[in-house]
Amino acid sequence: MDSHVRGLLKGLAAIDSDNQYLLFTTHANHDSFEGLPDNFERVLFRATNQSRVSRLFSEQIRLAWHIKRHRLDVLHSPGFTMPLLTTVPRVLTVHDLKVYALPRIYSASRRTLVKYFVEKAIRCADAIISVSNFTRQDIVNRFGIPEHRISVVHNAIESHPPVVGGCWPELARRLGILTEYIVAFSSREAHKNIPSLLKAFAQTGMANHVQLVVVGHLPKDPIPLRGVADSLEMGPRIVFTGYLSESERTLVLAHAKALAFPSLYEGFGIVLLEAMNAGVPIACADVTALPEVAGLAALFFNPLSVDDIVSALQRLLADGSLRQRLVLAGRKRARDFSWELSACQTLKVYERVCHAIDPD
């Protein structure tokens, strides 16, 4: 979420010096938004040591007060929820509807709370931005929102190749990366489908000379990943790095032989753009928004079939010409996404809502 906001702000700063922007920040991110042009002002409105429930209600009460005080023309809420009791025209960004598609990855209390505020926000918004055509259609299907109220504005990344400096050997040793490897990304939520990838990797027949490196927090449910790895008896061939800093994460991705992305649900899939930009070939699931983002720059597989994942990994690792084609296609595909383009499209939504212009 933070990377989305920072990218969009950078794009807006590059194209718009006329409008005034107020950024409502927390103690955790306030200082990180320094360096923006003079038409961007930061307003600290919330402490960070709050529970999820407290944060949601803080948004409804304290942020609503700030909105009234500063007499905003338009409010853009970039992360699923927004103040409901305000008369200011509201723009809402919806990144995905994972809480509806995969409800079991949330606790019952969190699922109930998130669903309540997300649905309220979607129905109250004057305009909705979705980060993919897939997410727009998901909103239409689930809530009956007219398509003309939803604008698709894709995510993006910095377009320059990542810097891969001389600290890589030390980082690789520290993480236990010993040879060529496939990289994958996990999260606290189970939809990343890493257990299926572990099982597929163990069956590729390439585990003697290729490692699987899993970056990020590990989900606790429904299946502990380390337990799955131990049952496969792969030893150091499977590496769990845990959480990495942004620079470390960039290095691990940039040095990978391939990216495996078996996720069951993504509203966009920003890591695909990161891999394309880094020149890393991709094997990914053929579901949700992933084909829309990857285009012709990935080898697709059915994430529900371990055999299909095995086949895709074997083919990608064994076929050098295929990897090269995917790298070239990826670099070309990545150029279709930019924060300046996203900012231009977002600014048009602001103007439309502010002036109550019918999108048709």
C-alpha positions as CSV (number, residue, x, y, z in Angstrom):
1,M,0.0,0.0,0.0
2,D,2.7,2.5,1.0
3,S,4.6,1.9,-2.3
4,H,1.4,2.6,-4.2
5,V,0.8,5.9,-2.4
6,R,4.5,7.0,-2.9
7,G,4.5,6.1,-6.5
8,L,1.2,7.9,-7.2
9,L,2.4,11.0,-5.3
10,K,5.6,11.1,-7.3
11,G,3.6,10.9,-10.5
12,L,1.3,13.7,-9.4
13,A,4.2,15.8,-8.3
14,A,5.7,15.4,-11.8
15,I,2.6,16.4,-13.7
16,D,0.6,18.8,-11.4
17,S,2.0,22.1,-9.9
18,D,-1.4,23.9,-9.9
19,N,-3.5,21.9,-7.4
20,Q,-2.9,21.8,-3.7
21,Y,-2.6,18.4,-2.0
22,L,-3.0,17.6,1.7
23,L,-1.4,14.3,2.8
24,F,-2.9,12.9,6.0
25,T,-0.1,11.0,7.6
26,T,0.8,8.9,10.7
27,H,3.8,9.1,12.9
28,A,5.2,6.1,11.1
29,N,5.2,7.6,7.6
30,H,5.1,11.4,8.1
31,D,8.8,11.9,7.7
32,S,9.0,9.6,4.7
33,F,6.9,12.0,2.6
34,E,9.4,14.9,2.8
35,G,10.8,16.3,-0.4
36,L,7.6,16.8,-2.3
37,P,6.9,20.1,-4.1
38,D,5.4,23.1,-2.3
39,N,1.9,22.3,-3.4
40,F,2.0,19.1,-1.2
41,E,1.4,19.6,2.5
42,R,1.5,17.0,5.2
43,V,-1.0,16.8,8.1
44,L,-0.3,14.4,10.9
45,F,-3.6,13.0,12.1
46,R,-3.0,9.6,13.8
47,A,-0.6,7.8,16.0
48,T,0.5,4.3,14.9
49,N,0.2,2.3,18.1
50,Q,-3.5,1.6,17.6
51,S,-5.3,-1.7,17.0
52,R,-6.9,-2.3,13.6
53,V,-10.3,-1.5,15.1
54,S,-9.0,1.8,16.6
55,R,-7.5,2.8,13.3
56,L,-10.7,2.2,11.5
57,F,-12.7,4.3,14.0
58,S,-10.0,7.0,14.1
59,E,-10.4,7.3,10.3
60,Q,-14.2,7.7,10.8
61,I,-13.9,10.4,13.5
62,R,-10.6,12.2,13.6
63,L,-9.9,12.1,9.8
64,A,-13.5,13.3,9.1
65,W,-12.9,16.3,11.5
66,H,-9.7,17.2,9.6
67,I,-11.5,16.9,6.2
68,K,-14.1,19.4,7.4
69,R,-11.5,21.7,9.0
70,H,-9.4,21.9,5.8
71,R,-12.4,22.3,3.4
72,L,-11.2,19.8,0.9
73,D,-12.6,19.8,-2.6
74,V,-12.0,16.0,-3.1
75,L,-10.9,13.3,-0.7
76,H,-9.0,10.3,-2.1
77,S,-8.8,7.3,0.1
78,P,-6.1,5.0,-1.4
79,G,-6.7,1.9,0.7
80,F,-10.1,0.2,0.7
81,T,-11.8,2.3,3.4
82,M,-12.7,5.9,4.0
83,P,-14.6,8.3,6.3
84,L,-18.3,7.6,5.7
85,L,-19.9,10.7,7.4
86,T,-18.7,13.5,5.2
87,T,-20.2,15.5,2.4
88,V,-16.9,16.0,0.5
89,P,-16.8,14.2,-2.9
90,R,-14.9,10.9,-2.3
91,V,-12.6,8.8,-4.5
92,L,-11.8,5.3,-3.3
93,T,-9.1,3.0,-4.5
94,V,-9.9,-0.7,-4.3
95,H,-6.9,-2.9,-4.8
96,D,-8.7,-6.3,-4.5
97,L,-11.7,-8.0,-2.9
98,K,-9.7,-10.8,-1.4
99,V,-11.7,-10.7,1.8
100,Y,-14.7,-11.9,-0.3
101,A,-12.9,-14.3,-2.6
102,L,-10.9,-16.0,0.1
103,P,-12.6,-15.3,3.4
104,R,-10.9,-18.2,5.2
105,I,-7.6,-16.5,5.2
106,Y,-9.0,-13.9,7.7
107,S,-10.1,-14.4,11.2
108,A,-13.9,-14.2,11.7
109,S,-13.7,-10.9,13.5
110,R,-11.4,-9.3,11.0
111,R,-13.4,-10.6,8.1
112,T,-16.6,-9.1,9.5
113,L,-15.0,-5.8,10.2
114,V,-13.2,-5.4,6.9
115,K,-16.3,-6.5,4.9
116,Y,-18.4,-4.0,6.6
117,F,-16.2,-1.0,6.0
118,V,-15.2,-2.0,2.5
119,E,-18.7,-2.4,1.3
120,K,-19.8,0.8,2.9
121,A,-16.9,2.7,1.3
122,I,-17.6,1.2,-2.1
123,R,-21.3,2.1,-2.0
124,C,-20.6,5.7,-0.7
125,A,-17.8,6.6,-3.0
126,D,-18.5,9.2,-5.7
127,A,-15.9,7.5,-7.9
128,I,-14.0,4.3,-7.6
129,I,-10.5,3.5,-8.8
130,S,-9.5,-0.1,-9.3
131,V,-6.0,-1.2,-10.0
132,S,-7.0,-3.7,-12.7
133,N,-9.8,-4.6,-15.1
134,F,-10.2,-7.8,-13.1
135,T,-10.8,-5.9,-9.9
136,R,-13.3,-3.6,-11.6
137,Q,-15.3,-6.5,-12.8
138,D,-15.1,-8.1,-9.4
139,I,-16.6,-4.9,-7.9
140,V,-19.4,-4.9,-10.5
141,N,-20.2,-8.5,-10.0
142,R,-20.2,-8.5,-6.2
143,F,-21.9,-5.1,-5.5
144,G,-23.8,-4.2,-8.7
145,I,-21.8,-0.9,-9.1
146,P,-22.2,0.6,-12.6
147,E,-19.0,0.2,-14.6
148,H,-18.9,3.9,-15.5
149,R,-18.3,4.7,-11.8
150,I,-15.1,2.6,-11.8
151,S,-11.9,3.8,-13.5
152,V,-9.1,1.4,-14.0
153,V,-5.7,2.9,-13.0
154,H,-2.9,0.4,-13.0
155,N,-0.1,0.3,-10.5
156,A,3.4,1.0,-11.7
157,I,7.1,0.9,-10.5
158,E,10.2,2.9,-11.0
159,S,11.3,2.1,-14.6
160,H,15.0,2.1,-14.2
161,P,16.8,-1.3,-13.6
162,P,17.5,-2.1,-10.0
163,V,21.0,-1.4,-8.6
164,V,22.7,-4.7,-7.8
165,G,25.9,-3.7,-6.0
166,G,28.8,-5.5,-4.5
167,C,27.0,-6.4,-1.2
168,W,25.3,-9.4,-2.9
169,P,27.9,-12.1,-2.0
170,E,27.6,-11.2,1.7
171,L,23.8,-11.1,1.7
172,A,23.7,-14.5,-0.2
173,R,26.0,-16.1,2.4
174,R,23.9,-14.7,5.2
175,L,20.7,-16.0,3.8
176,G,22.1,-19.4,2.8
177,I,21.8,-18.9,-1.0
178,L,24.4,-21.2,-2.4
179,T,23.6,-21.7,-6.1
180,E,21.1,-20.7,-8.8
181,Y,17.6,-20.3,-7.4
182,I,14.0,-19.6,-8.1
183,V,12.6,-16.8,-6.0
184,A,9.0,-16.6,-4.6
185,F,7.3,-14.2,-2.3
186,S,5.2,-15.1,0.7
187,S,3.0,-13.1,3.1
188,R,1.2,-13.5,6.3
189,E,-1.9,-14.5,4.3
190,A,-2.2,-18.0,2.8
191,H,-3.4,-17.0,-0.6
192,K,0.2,-16.9,-2.0
193,N,-0.1,-20.7,-2.3
194,I,3.5,-21.4,-1.2
195,P,2.8,-25.0,0.0
196,S,1.8,-26.0,-3.6
197,L,5.0,-24.4,-4.9
198,L,7.2,-26.2,-2.3
199,K,5.6,-29.6,-3.3
200,A,6.1,-28.7,-7.0
201,F,9.7,-27.7,-6.5
202,A,10.5,-31.0,-4.7
203,Q,9.2,-32.8,-7.8
204,T,11.0,-30.9,-10.5
205,G,14.1,-33.1,-10.3
206,M,16.3,-30.0,-10.3
207,A,16.6,-29.6,-6.5
208,N,20.2,-30.9,-6.6
209,H,21.5,-27.8,-8.4
210,V,18.8,-25.2,-7.9
211,Q,17.4,-23.7,-4.7
212,L,14.0,-22.2,-3.9
213,V,14.2,-18.9,-2.0
214,V,11.0,-17.8,-0.3
215,V,11.0,-14.1,0.7
216,G,8.7,-12.5,3.2
217,H,6.6,-13.2,6.3
218,L,5.2,-16.8,6.5
219,P,1.5,-17.5,7.1
220,K,0.7,-19.5,10.2
221,D,-2.5,-21.0,8.8
222,P,-3.7,-23.3,7.4
223,I,-0.3,-25.1,7.0
224,P,3.0,-24.0,8.5
225,L,5.4,-23.7,5.6
226,R,8.4,-24.8,7.5
227,G,6.6,-28.0,8.4
228,V,5.8,-28.6,4.7
229,A,9.4,-28.0,3.8
230,D,10.6,-30.4,6.5
231,S,8.3,-33.1,5.3
232,L,9.8,-32.8,1.8
233,E,13.3,-33.4,3.3
234,M,14.8,-30.7,1.0
235,G,17.2,-29.3,3.7
236,P,19.1,-26.2,2.5
237,R,17.5,-26.4,-1.0
238,I,14.5,-24.4,0.4
239,V,15.5,-21.1,2.0
240,F,13.1,-19.0,4.0
241,T,14.6,-15.5,4.3
242,G,11.9,-14.0,6.4
243,Y,11.2,-10.3,6.1
244,L,13.8,-8.4,4.1
245,S,14.5,-4.7,3.7
246,E,13.6,-3.1,0.4
247,S,17.2,-3.1,-0.8
248,E,17.8,-6.7,0.2
249,R,14.5,-7.8,-1.4
250,T,15.6,-6.1,-4.6
251,L,18.9,-7.9,-4.6
252,V,17.4,-11.3,-4.1
253,L,14.9,-10.7,-6.9
254,A,17.5,-9.3,-9.3
255,H,19.9,-12.3,-8.9
256,A,17.2,-15.0,-9.3
257,K,17.1,-17.4,-12.2
258,A,13.3,-17.1,-12.3
259,L,10.3,-15.9,-10.3
260,A,7.6,-18.3,-9.4
261,F,4.3,-16.7,-8.5
262,P,1.6,-19.3,-7.7
263,S,-0.9,-16.9,-6.0
264,L,-4.5,-17.8,-5.9
265,Y,-5.8,-14.3,-5.9
266,E,-4.2,-10.9,-6.8
267,G,-5.9,-7.6,-7.6
268,F,-2.8,-6.6,-9.5
269,G,0.5,-8.3,-8.7
270,I,3.2,-5.6,-8.5
271,V,6.0,-8.2,-8.1
272,L,5.5,-9.1,-11.8
273,L,6.4,-5.6,-12.9
274,E,9.4,-5.7,-10.5
275,A,10.6,-9.0,-12.0
276,M,10.2,-7.7,-15.6
277,N,12.1,-4.5,-14.7
278,A,14.9,-6.6,-13.2
279,G,15.1,-8.9,-16.2
280,V,13.9,-12.0,-14.4
281,P,11.7,-14.5,-16.3
282,I,8.4,-15.3,-14.7
283,A,6.3,-18.4,-14.2
284,C,2.9,-17.4,-12.7
285,A,-0.6,-18.5,-12.0
286,D,-3.2,-18.0,-14.8
287,V,-5.8,-16.5,-12.4
288,T,-7.4,-13.2,-11.4
289,A,-5.4,-10.1,-12.5
290,L,-2.1,-11.8,-13.2
291,P,-2.6,-12.5,-17.0
292,E,-3.8,-8.9,-17.4
293,V,-0.5,-7.6,-15.8
294,A,1.9,-10.1,-17.3
295,G,0.6,-10.2,-20.8
296,L,2.9,-12.2,-23.0
297,A,5.8,-11.9,-20.5
298,A,5.1,-14.9,-18.4
299,L,4.8,-18.7,-18.6
300,F,1.4,-19.5,-17.0
301,F,0.3,-22.5,-15.0
302,N,-2.8,-23.6,-13.1
303,P,-2.0,-22.8,-9.4
304,L,-4.4,-25.5,-8.2
305,S,-2.4,-28.2,-10.0
306,V,1.0,-29.2,-8.5
307,D,1.7,-31.1,-11.7
308,D,1.1,-28.0,-13.8
309,I,3.5,-26.0,-11.6
310,V,6.1,-28.7,-11.9
311,S,5.8,-28.7,-15.7
312,A,6.1,-24.9,-15.9
313,L,9.2,-24.8,-13.6
314,Q,10.9,-27.6,-15.5
315,R,10.3,-25.9,-18.8
316,L,11.4,-22.5,-17.6
317,L,14.6,-23.7,-16.0
318,A,15.6,-26.0,-18.8
319,D,14.9,-23.7,-21.8
320,G,17.3,-20.8,-22.0
321,S,15.8,-19.4,-25.2
322,L,12.4,-19.3,-23.5
323,R,13.8,-17.4,-20.5
324,Q,15.4,-14.9,-22.9
325,R,12.2,-14.4,-24.8
326,L,10.3,-13.8,-21.5
327,V,13.0,-11.4,-20.3
328,L,12.7,-9.3,-23.5
329,A,8.9,-9.4,-23.5
330,G,9.0,-8.4,-19.8
331,R,11.2,-5.4,-20.3
332,K,8.8,-4.2,-23.1
333,R,5.7,-4.9,-21.0
334,A,7.0,-3.0,-18.0
335,R,7.3,0.1,-20.1
336,D,3.4,0.1,-20.5
337,F,3.1,1.0,-16.8
338,S,4.3,4.3,-15.3
339,W,3.4,6.4,-12.3
340,E,3.0,9.5,-14.4
341,L,0.4,7.8,-16.6
342,S,-1.3,6.5,-13.4
343,A,-1.2,10.1,-12.0
344,C,-2.7,11.6,-15.2
345,Q,-5.6,9.1,-15.1
346,T,-6.1,9.7,-11.3
347,L,-6.1,13.5,-11.8
348,K,-8.9,13.1,-14.4
349,V,-11.0,11.2,-11.8
350,Y,-10.4,14.0,-9.3
351,E,-11.5,16.6,-11.8
352,R,-14.6,14.6,-12.8
353,V,-15.7,14.2,-9.2
354,C,-14.9,17.7,-8.2
355,H,-16.9,19.1,-11.1
356,A,-19.6,16.4,-11.2
357,I,-18.8,15.5,-14.8
358,D,-20.5,12.4,-16.2
359,P,-17.7,10.0,-17.4
360,D,-19.9,9.2,-20.4
